[in-house]
Amino acid sequence: MSQTPDSAVHAYIDRHRAAFLDDLAAWLRIPSVSAQPEHAPDVRRSADWLAAKLTETGFPAAEVWPTAGAPAVYAEWPSDDPEAPTVLVYGHHDVQPAAREDGWDTDPFEPVVRGDRLYARGAADDKGQVFFHTLGVRAHLAATGRTAPAVNLKLLIEGEEESGSPNFRALVEENADRLAADAVIVSDTGMWSENTPTVCTGMRGLAECEIRLYGPDQDIHSGSFGGAVPNPATAAARLVAALHDEHGRVAVPGFYDGVVELTERERALFAELPFDEAEWLRTAKSHAAHGEAGYSTLERIWARPTAEVNGIGGGYQGAGSKTIIPSSAVVKLSFRLVAGQDLGTVEKAVRDWAELQAPVGIRLETEFSPGTRPCLTPLDHPALKSVARAMGRAFQAPVRFTREGGSGPAADLQEVLGAPVLFLGISVPSDGWHAPNEKVELDLLFKGVETSAHLWSDLAENWRPAP
């Protein structure tokens, strides 16, 4: 009896499962911690290892790309179909710091399998999710009889994601011609749960600022001068109090300009997810849900823009009292942005709003850090449908849709390359990203391999981007 494409993929993965895990373990042993200068040689070693492994996998081109910081890895494997779409897979090979004394049960850089789980720093974030594409593309070729992928396949695996990707945008801009793609697949994300496969359709952006408020030229006596000169700490408190209205909306004029509103279909899809708000609150170590009126908790954290006070300070902070009017105060704010919002517009709106909050005699300085843009892929995009179908084949279950409340460099790829960003990840919340005892579920890891194996054919068969 002849094999079906799905059974052929299964058979190939089964035959190569042990070797795949051996290779992944070898990569995980390299402590590629980009945030720690002493590990810079290890990050370079990690890039060299991956480039060599991609060459071994069959990629005709696999290169280490230097940056002003840690190196990235680029690889490409052209299709033999001249009309095939071009897909760029993004991930990262650097990892968070980890040490046994942080609470790990074993050495974080000595992978260990316990039951159906692989424990090691980077197992889920992000080496495991990058590496499943190597076995996936080989299974795709074996099942289809092809000698090249059904799509023009490219990989860009950066080395500084865990350090804020400070050189990533410049790298993409400098290499935009080689990175040109019809779609970007980000494999640095996760699913709702082990039993609920999901595809993320968007990620919020981020703007961060520090507002410094200056009053008297030095701390002064509150008895001699209090009530007669403006107090910067009081001005900071009033500024913070003015950030939201009584309905939980951000009260900065112009902040919501351009926001892409949730559709009724998206709201219905979010509502289908098995969300337990009480459990979520326990995870958040919080005691009540709160936010913009008229939206559910999932809608608030995935699809609505927000403003948060990250820190506020000024004046005496020591034991006892010190009766002063402080000379300065500071407020740290962050804004999560959604599709349609422009970083420059938001920054100007916040600056103008802050100036209006300051009374006469208080001088403000507002400084923004480099921001991250939001990204969103429409539910009806044909490439997104391919990702969902491929995952559905692998998991043999309905695939649902989520968004990501956090931020990342995916929006830079979308903006520079002009390509939609799709998310393909198999990690689950219990994997413990950035925490001690990070792990990946082996069953889900190999479901990722299967999804990757099915995806390239599905894209080629069902999507021909306009020239």
C-alpha positions as MATLAB code, in Angstrom:
seq = 'MSQTPDSAVHAYIDRHRAAFLDDLAAWLRIPSVSAQPEHAPDVRRSADWLAAKLTETGFPAAEVWPTAGAPAVYAEWPSDDPEAPTVLVYGHHDVQPAAREDGWDTDPFEPVVRGDRLYARGAADDKGQVFFHTLGVRAHLAATGRTAPAVNLKLLIEGEEESGSPNFRALVEENADRLAADAVIVSDTGMWSENTPTVCTGMRGLAECEIRLYGPDQDIHSGSFGGAVPNPATAAARLVAALHDEHGRVAVPGFYDGVVELTERERALFAELPFDEAEWLRTAKSHAAHGEAGYSTLERIWARPTAEVNGIGGGYQGAGSKTIIPSSAVVKLSFRLVAGQDLGTVEKAVRDWAELQAPVGIRLETEFSPGTRPCLTPLDHPALKSVARAMGRAFQAPVRFTREGGSGPAADLQEVLGAPVLFLGISVPSDGWHAPNEKVELDLLFKGVETSAHLWSDLAENWRPAP';
ca = [
       0.000    0.000    0.000;
       1.505    3.336   -1.083;
       2.163    6.038    1.477;
       0.113    9.213    1.683;
       2.023   12.530    1.937;
       1.170   12.695    5.637;
       2.310    9.151    6.371;
       5.496    9.763    4.392;
       6.228   12.815    6.527;
       5.589   10.789    9.704;
       7.843    7.957    8.547;
      10.706   10.297    7.677;
      10.475   12.121   11.005;
      10.396    8.849   12.948;
      13.542    7.600   11.205;
      15.452   10.790   11.963;
      14.049   11.648   15.363;
      17.047   10.500   17.419;
      19.631   12.195   15.205;
      17.593   15.418   15.240;
      17.511   15.467   19.042;
      21.235   14.736   19.222;
      21.950   17.694   16.950;
      19.623   19.990   18.875;
      21.295   18.993   22.140;
      24.693   19.841   20.678;
      23.452   23.313   19.774;
      21.823   23.831   23.160;
      25.155   23.104   24.861;
      26.561   26.322   23.379;
      25.816   29.090   25.933;
      24.999   31.784   23.395;
      24.013   34.471   25.918;
      24.079   37.738   23.995;
      23.546   39.922   27.078;
      26.812   38.851   28.720;
      30.034   40.074   27.034;
      32.016   37.060   28.254;
      29.754   34.857   26.093;
      30.364   36.786   22.862;
      32.634   33.968   21.557;
      29.866   31.470   22.335;
      27.314   33.488   20.377;
      29.683   33.463   17.428;
      30.241   29.721   17.894;
      26.472   29.213   17.911;
      26.143   31.086   14.611;
      28.963   29.076   13.038;
      27.392   25.813   14.259;
      24.001   26.674   12.785;
      25.425   27.785    9.436;
      27.323   24.517    9.138;
      24.234   22.492   10.071;
      22.094   24.334    7.506;
      24.674   23.531    4.847;
      24.535   19.902    5.936;
      20.721   20.064    5.727;
      20.983   21.007    2.068;
      20.783   24.796    1.915;
      23.017   25.869   -1.006;
      23.829   29.119    0.786;
      24.370   29.412    4.535;
      26.302   32.395    5.843;
      27.173   34.121    9.099;
      26.350   37.819    8.854;
      28.294   40.117   11.191;
      26.612   43.087   12.856;
      27.845   45.826   15.148;
      26.996   43.349   17.907;
      26.351   39.609   17.706;
      26.238   37.749   14.368;
      23.149   36.534   12.557;
      22.801   33.515   10.257;
      21.313   33.681    6.775;
      20.472   30.743    4.528;
      18.533   30.283    1.311;
      17.316   27.364   -0.766;
      15.704   28.374   -4.079;
      12.781   26.393   -5.454;
      12.948   24.865   -8.912;
       9.535   26.439   -9.608;
      10.070   29.909  -11.141;
       6.631   31.061   -9.935;
       7.000   29.799   -6.363;
       6.440   32.265   -3.518;
       9.432   33.322   -1.439;
       9.223   32.754    2.321;
      11.605   34.067    4.966;
      11.740   32.276    8.329;
      12.832   34.411   11.286;
      14.121   33.231   14.658;
      17.071   33.819   16.974;
      19.967   31.727   18.250;
      20.907   33.755   21.320;
      19.460   32.852   24.712;
      18.777   34.369   28.116;
      21.362   34.118   30.901;
      21.065   30.957   33.005;
      22.956   29.410   35.901;
      22.345   26.430   38.172;
      22.060   28.712   41.205;
      19.080   30.487   39.595;
      16.974   27.483   40.551;
      17.684   24.996   37.763;
      17.429   21.331   38.667;
      20.275   20.537   36.262;
      22.949   22.427   34.338;
      20.982   24.752   31.990;
      23.451   24.160   29.182;
      23.523   20.394   29.513;
      20.262   19.239   27.870;
      18.380   16.472   29.614;
      15.261   14.556   28.600;
      12.868   13.703   31.401;
       9.753   11.904   30.245;
       8.450   13.687   27.138;
      10.247   16.942   27.840;
      13.635   18.343   26.885;
      15.105   20.727   29.458;
      17.765   23.295   28.585;
      18.147   27.027   28.113;
      16.943   27.733   24.574;
      14.949   24.512   24.245;
      11.814   26.531   23.471;
      13.152   30.093   23.187;
      14.259   29.862   20.486;
      16.683   27.172   19.321;
      14.147   24.337   19.397;
      11.660   26.341   17.344;
      14.312   27.375   14.835;
      15.764   23.915   14.526;
      12.513   22.093   13.751;
      12.609   23.725   10.313;
      15.746   21.748    9.416;
      14.017   18.402    9.810;
      10.786   19.853    8.441;
      12.257   20.823    5.094;
      13.952   17.427    4.726;
      10.675   15.653    5.510;
       8.953   17.906    2.960;
      11.438   16.845    0.274;
      11.222   13.176    1.183;
       7.411   13.148    1.124;
       7.091   15.040   -2.168;
      10.054   13.578   -4.044;
      11.355   17.065   -4.698;
      15.022   18.015   -4.781;
      14.315   21.610   -3.741;
      11.560   23.107   -1.597;
       8.218   24.003   -3.139;
       8.904   27.621   -2.109;
      11.995   29.771   -2.272;
      13.019   29.253    1.339;
      15.148   31.738    3.279;
      16.161   31.852    6.948;
      17.327   34.806    9.028;
      18.329   33.792   12.551;
      19.546   36.747   14.600;
      21.922   36.738   17.532;
      20.704   39.658   19.652;
      16.967   39.188   20.181;
      17.431   38.583   23.904;
      19.349   41.872   24.090;
      16.681   43.970   22.409;
      17.766   43.477   18.764;
      19.741   46.749   18.722;
      21.309   46.076   15.304;
      18.501   44.089   13.707;
      16.728   46.778   11.726;
      20.011   48.026   10.249;
      20.880   44.443    9.273;
      17.537   44.023    7.503;
      17.823   47.377    5.736;
      21.377   46.656    4.564;
      20.382   43.248    3.194;
      16.835   44.016    2.046;
      17.482   42.756   -1.504;
      18.659   39.329   -0.358;
      15.955   39.109    2.287;
      13.137   40.064   -0.098;
      10.167   37.763    0.493;
       6.460   37.444   -0.161;
       5.815   36.370    3.433;
       7.710   36.154    6.714;
       7.277   33.225    9.106;
       8.244   34.049   12.693;
       9.098   30.950   14.712;
       9.628   32.668   18.042;
       6.189   32.388   19.548;
       3.829   29.891   21.080;
       0.404   28.304   21.223;
      -2.491   28.689   23.611;
      -2.005   25.249   25.198;
      -0.957   21.672   24.518;
      -4.505   20.807   23.446;
      -5.395   24.022   21.625;
      -3.152   24.690   18.618;
      -3.215   28.347   17.660;
      -1.715   30.727   15.138;
      -0.794   34.235   16.225;
      -1.899   36.932   13.768;
      -0.375   40.044   15.279;
       1.988   41.584   17.781;
       1.768   44.912   19.542;
       4.387   47.602   19.193;
       6.124   49.437   22.018;
       7.015   53.044   22.827;
       8.834   53.852   26.085;
       9.677   57.202   27.594;
      11.063   58.857   30.684;
       9.601   62.201   31.728;
      11.809   64.237   34.047;
      10.215   67.125   35.933;
      12.331   69.942   37.384;
      11.222   72.588   39.890;
      13.503   74.383   42.376;
      17.195   74.355   41.573;
      17.759   72.305   44.739;
      15.682   70.594   47.440;
      14.168   73.322   49.612;
      12.458   73.560   53.035;
       8.764   72.673   52.896;
       7.963   74.942   55.822;
       9.606   78.019   54.375;
       8.480   77.490   50.783;
       5.729   74.835   50.726;
       2.456   75.982   49.237;
       4.179   78.912   47.543;
       6.224   77.235   44.769;
       5.341   74.298   42.466;
       6.366   70.831   43.648;
       7.687   68.522   40.850;
       6.663   65.379   42.768;
       3.097   66.667   42.977;
       3.225   67.541   39.260;
       4.408   64.002   38.513;
       1.514   62.529   40.483;
      -0.983   64.744   38.672;
       0.517   63.790   35.326;
       0.149   60.104   36.116;
      -3.413   60.625   37.344;
      -4.282   62.327   34.043;
      -3.014   59.428   31.891;
      -6.379   57.601   31.767;
      -9.999   58.687   31.884;
     -12.685   57.140   34.069;
     -13.347   54.447   31.442;
      -9.747   53.216   31.355;
      -9.003   54.852   28.003;
      -5.685   56.599   27.429;
      -6.427   60.311   27.771;
      -3.602   61.540   25.531;
      -5.226   63.470   22.632;
      -4.476   61.782   19.301;
      -3.266   58.546   20.913;
      -5.913   56.418   19.181;
      -5.429   57.986   15.739;
      -5.342   55.259   13.064;
      -6.074   52.335   15.413;
      -7.334   49.299   13.472;
     -10.409   48.217   15.380;
     -11.242   44.594   16.126;
     -13.731   43.039   13.748;
     -16.726   41.146   15.055;
     -15.228   37.952   13.616;
     -11.986   38.470   15.517;
     -13.871   39.140   18.732;
     -15.866   35.953   18.200;
     -12.683   33.929   17.572;
     -11.056   35.274   20.737;
     -14.194   34.382   22.690;
     -13.972   30.749   21.480;
     -10.680   30.211   23.301;
     -10.896   28.324   26.611;
      -9.894   31.336   28.717;
     -10.149   31.005   32.493;
      -9.881   34.533   33.873;
      -9.526   33.356   37.473;
      -6.575   31.156   36.511;
      -5.106   33.987   34.449;
      -5.323   36.293   37.460;
      -3.499   33.725   39.592;
      -0.751   33.590   36.975;
      -0.642   37.392   36.990;
      -0.409   37.381   40.799;
      -3.260   39.926   40.681;
      -6.664   40.186   42.292;
      -8.967   41.777   39.706;
      -9.140   42.387   35.957;
      -9.035   46.032   34.916;
      -8.725   48.057   31.742;
     -10.486   49.849   28.931;
     -14.252   49.561   29.272;
     -16.099   47.592   26.620;
     -13.371   45.018   25.953;
     -12.602   41.571   27.324;
      -9.320   40.752   29.013;
      -7.944   39.000   25.916;
      -8.992   41.889   23.705;
      -7.270   44.341   26.040;
      -3.932   42.519   26.067;
      -3.885   41.512   22.400;
      -5.671   44.134   20.337;
      -5.980   47.404   22.260;
      -3.298   50.042   22.814;
      -2.299   50.729   26.395;
      -0.377   53.125   28.588;
       1.326   51.935   31.761;
       3.248   53.646   34.528;
       6.438   51.645   34.940;
       7.926   53.812   37.638;
       7.461   57.093   39.491;
       9.838   58.758   41.898;
      11.133   61.967   43.366;
      12.256   63.467   46.616;
      13.285   61.752   49.819;
      13.036   57.933   49.825;
      14.900   57.052   53.033;
      13.697   56.066   56.487;
      11.681   58.563   58.482;
      10.776   61.958   57.072;
      12.563   64.824   55.428;
      10.462   67.945   55.051;
      11.493   69.132   51.618;
      10.109   70.192   48.306;
      12.226   68.053   45.946;
      14.012   69.670   43.067;
      12.994   66.962   40.595;
      10.810   63.942   39.938;
      10.623   61.286   37.246;
       7.927   59.196   35.571;
       8.620   56.188   33.360;
       5.859   55.267   30.901;
       5.392   52.563   28.293;
       2.786   52.377   25.542;
       1.781   49.186   23.758;
       0.662   50.013   20.233;
      -1.607   48.191   17.795;
      -1.920   48.106   14.024;
      -2.560   51.513   12.515;
      -0.720   53.510   15.155;
       2.406   55.396   14.117;
       5.368   55.607   16.493;
       6.204   59.192   15.572;
       2.610   60.336   15.970;
       2.310   58.682   19.377;
       5.588   60.156   20.596;
       4.577   63.686   19.567;
       1.140   63.266   21.139;
       2.681   62.180   24.448;
       5.205   65.019   24.451;
       2.507   67.618   23.758;
       0.195   66.130   26.381;
       2.929   66.041   29.031;
       3.793   69.694   28.474;
       0.148   70.635   29.020;
       0.140   68.832   32.395;
       3.059   70.827   33.787;
       2.215   73.919   35.853;
       4.118   77.161   35.455;
       7.492   76.779   37.138;
       7.929   73.087   36.300;
      10.234   72.250   33.411;
       9.802   68.932   31.569;
      12.229   66.773   29.598;
      10.664   63.815   27.741;
      12.994   61.225   26.243;
      11.826   58.223   24.198;
      13.800   55.016   23.701;
      13.868   53.397   20.242;
      10.417   51.942   19.644;
       8.970   48.796   18.105;
       6.213   48.916   15.530;
       3.061   46.788   15.699;
       2.216   44.209   13.047;
      -1.002   42.470   12.045;
      -1.892   39.944    9.321;
      -5.540   39.883    8.169;
      -7.413   36.659    8.897;
      -8.261   36.192    5.221;
      -4.653   36.363    3.981;
      -3.945   33.230    1.895;
      -0.536   32.661    3.516;
      -2.131   32.733    6.967;
      -4.668   30.165    5.806;
      -1.790   27.932    4.675;
      -0.147   28.142    8.103;
      -3.441   27.198    9.775;
      -4.049   24.269    7.404;
      -0.507   22.942    7.855;
      -0.799   23.124   11.623;
      -4.235   21.494   11.500;
      -2.787   18.560    9.529;
       0.010   18.136   12.054;
      -2.158   18.389   15.160;
      -5.267   16.758   13.733;
      -7.290   19.407   15.545;
      -9.018   22.721   14.793;
      -6.610   25.649   14.755;
      -7.665   28.870   16.453;
      -6.236   32.375   16.264;
      -4.594   34.623   18.853;
      -2.516   37.759   18.990;
       0.538   38.537   21.093;
       0.418   41.249   23.724;
       4.189   41.725   23.762;
       6.500   43.237   21.186;
       9.373   42.040   19.028;
      11.409   42.727   15.889;
       8.861   41.130   13.530;
       7.422   44.531   12.655;
      10.798   45.653   11.286;
      10.677   42.765    8.813;
       7.146   43.691    7.812;
       7.978   47.350    7.335;
      11.335   47.040    5.573;
      10.444   44.073    3.364;
       6.794   44.999    2.787;
       5.740   41.416    3.483;
       3.033   40.038    5.784;
       4.270   38.471    9.008;
       2.903   35.076   10.071;
       3.658   33.284   13.320;
       4.432   29.580   13.563;
       5.321   28.431   17.057;
       4.657   25.347   19.164;
       5.780   26.505   22.597;
       3.266   26.555   25.467;
       3.097   28.779   28.571;
       4.502   26.079   30.845;
       7.767   25.999   28.877;
       9.169   28.694   31.128;
      10.815   31.122   28.753;
      13.531   33.120   30.557;
      12.903   31.088   33.732;
      14.756   28.239   35.457;
      14.082   24.762   34.017;
      13.051   26.004   30.565;
      11.784   23.064   28.532;
      10.046   22.056   25.332;
       7.388   19.377   24.983;
       8.863   16.822   22.586;
       5.491   15.860   21.148;
       4.819   19.506   20.294;
       8.336   19.984   18.941;
       7.760   17.216   16.413;
       4.323   18.634   15.609;
       6.265   21.744   14.649;
       8.441   19.630   12.365;
       5.301   18.213   10.725;
       3.755   21.652   10.326;
       6.902   22.921    8.640;
       6.968   19.893    6.344;
       3.361   20.488    5.218;
       3.558   24.261    4.981;
       5.830   24.704    1.981;
       3.676   22.607   -0.340;
       0.486   24.258    0.887;
       1.852   27.735    0.234;
       3.040   26.798   -3.252;
      -0.272   25.166   -4.157;
      -2.602   27.797   -2.745;
      -0.837   31.132   -3.026;
       0.730   32.872   -5.984;
       1.603   36.423   -4.927;
       0.966   39.178   -7.433;
       4.119   40.037   -9.390;
];
